[in-house]
Amino acid sequence: MMMLVKKTILIFSVSFMLILAANHVIVSTLAKNGAESVVQVVGDEWWDDDWEFRQKVDIAENSGYSLTDFPVEVTFVHNGCVQPEGGDIRVVDEGLEIPYHITDLNTTHVSVIFETSISALSVKSVYIYIGNPNVTAKWYRRVSVMFSEGQSGKAIIDGRVYIGWDNVKWGGDSDNNDVTVWVDYRVDFNGNRDPTDDNDLIRDSSLKVGGIGRYYHEDFENSTVRTIGLGRYQRCLQTPVYVDLCFANATLRVYKNHPWVETIQADHLVMWDYFWDYAKCGISSEEKIVDGIYHDAPCCLYHLYYSPTNPGWVSLRDSTSGYVFSAVGIGIGYNYTVIVEEESDWRREISFDFESNQSFNPYDQPSNARIYWFADNSNGYSNTEVVATILRNPPSVCLVSEITYIPGDINRDSKVDSEDLFLMVPGYLSTPVDPNWNCFADFNNDNVINCEDLFILAANYGKTNL
């Protein structure tokens, strides 16, 4: 074995000298696909010396409002310097370790989500530490949830939000198809951490069931209704930052310390209730929708708003209770629509997929679209305007490179010399799945240590940044 190692080192030494003689000049970078790589920084600000690397993240507040415990997701290149399951990742905010959740991890990148507080229009730095092979994964307290599962179920999340779903004939007509829809939404308005004693915001008439799903279309000429719900209930995902209620065709997400529900595909609310007596879009005046003025609309249905232009937000208000039920759509692929009926069943509809000649197929929102459903009991729209402004202008994230070592400096002593060459030998031809992998020797970040990396070391041999 000793002879084999010595022979390998001799071959490397001869090859290295030949490369130096040929004077290869190769340009290398620690950035890949536009994303900054994590680096090691030596200084008083280092959180824990047991961690080798950190990624600095600058977070900028863009809405003009100070944020408390607002969710932020960050994706960065880890260069293979993270444990396979990400157990050594730590997020440090103002010198304190905070909970996080890994949303994606592969051989090159990792995505984490955490919550942070930030003053209006300011910039703050958060650090994500990796590179500790000896530490075990940290367990953080999950967002609280009490739930009963099944195609008819409910969840009480963070003591703030109650979500109930059921397999029903959405709309209640006997010839409607059965679908699973979100039928019950309650917010802890009285502050007792128990939303079950608050009123349901998704209301029903005596004959028709209200709900939020993916698709609702009535063919008045043929007296038929076609509905598509959330799909079959699958599971509840509980993390330190949020809770996901996962259905086959949609997910409902509730973040810790926030009452709004985030989704992509649950984009259609239809319910029936006289007491939702006012409606407003962010860019228009409030309208009373129980005054019997049909605005020349057929069948007493009035399109309060129908346009691909984002109105900012849409709301229904119950002037008796003071409840305001609102929605914000971001990056949706079709029309923003508010439909009201001013007599009879008092239909109330907010949709992010509607078209005037709706087909019998639902519209798939783009993957980067976001729809938020939320409510308050202010009997006005000022809080809606604030929440909508924040959600439409979330904090931006910038990955900051602190100190970049010279490509070839494997031992991180700020110079490229024979010690780095000898350190490269054991991992030659290895990849991130191999036990002898050394992420510091993969200078071009192509997930293999080979002759290209050897050329890079040779090109920088003798350089120093001391």
Secondary structure, 3 states (H helix, E strand, C coil): CHHHHHHHHHHHHHHHHHHHHHCCCCCCCCCECCECECECCCCCCCCCCCCCEEEEEEEECCCCCCEEEEEEEEEEECCCCCCCCCCCCEEEECCEEECCEEEEECCCEEEEEEEEEECCCCEEEEEEEECCCCCCCCCCCCCCEEEECCCCEEEEECCCEEEEEEEEEECCCCCCCEEEEEEEEEECCCCCCCHHHCCCCCCCCCCCECEEECEEEEECCCCEEEEECCCCEEEEEECCCEEEEEECCCEEEEECCCCCEEECCCCEEEEECCCCCEEEECCCCCEECCCCCCCCCHHHEEEEEEECCCCCCEEEECCCCCCEEEEEEECCCCEEEEEEECCCCCEEEEEEEECCCCCCCCCCCCCCCEEEEEEECCCCCHHHHHHHHHHHCCCEEEEECCCCCCCCCCCCCCECCHHHHHHHHHHCCCCCCCCCCCHHHCCCCCCCCCHHHHHHHHHCCCCECC
